[in-house]
Amino acid sequence: MRHLLYIVAIAALLMGGCSEKKSPLDAEARDSGMRAAAALVAVDHTDTMAMERAVIDAKAKQSMYALQRDSAAVRAFDEAFRSYLKEKDRSLYFSIFPEDKE
């Protein structure tokens, strides 16, 4: 499980964007981020292979925007992913993003 945590944390760090601008793909990226987080939440947390697969799938979806060099869409995806995860599964959220612990 510790190995999975490192993979998830690295993937989450790579999901961050830097731009404050809006993107024409903003709504699509937000929707994609929420669906990716929902898929991660739905996975049995004891099934580490399924968890890794869900994280890799989320990163693949997010990377579409990075490949288009759309940092605003990357950020929208990341914000939606984090927001959904924090709302639906706080313990998983804080295990992935321990720096956000209150």
Secondary structure by P-SEA (a helix, b strand, c coil): caaaaaaaaaaaaaacccccccccaaaaaaaaaaaaaaaaaaccccaaaaaaaaaaaaaaaaacccccccaaaaaaaaaaaaaaaaaccaaaaaaacccccc
